[in-house]
Amino acid sequence: MKTKQKIILGLLVAFPLLLKAEGSAVDSVRGLIERRLPAA
């Protein structure tokens, strides 16, 4: 199996998980940014 195929297969497997976790990930990233930067 070529490396490129492994990467594509991994992306296909991970994509639904990423979509499912996207909401909470966006919230946590937004929280980190808001904590680091003073409110503009």
N, C-alpha and C positions, 0 to 999 in steps of 0.2 A: 504494500500500500504506500502510495506516495505521500509525502508530507502535506502537499496541497490538499489532497483528498481528505486526510485526517483533519486538517483545519476546517474544511468545509463541513465535514460530518459533525465536528464538535460544535460549530456555529449552529447547525440545524438542530442539534440536541439542546443547546443552551438557549436558543432564541425564545422558545415558549416560557422557559424559566425566567429569563430576563424580562419578558413582557409582564409576567405575573408579578415580579418583584419591582417593576419599574416605579409604581406609585410610591411605595415605601422608600425606595432608594432616592427618588427625587425629593421626597420630604426630608430625608436625613441630610442629603447634600445641601438643600436649601437651609436647613438648620445650622449646618457647619458654616456656611457662607455668612449667614446673619450673625453668628457668634463672632466670627473673625472680623467682619467689617462693621464699623459703627453705622448706625442707621443714617442713611443719606437724607 
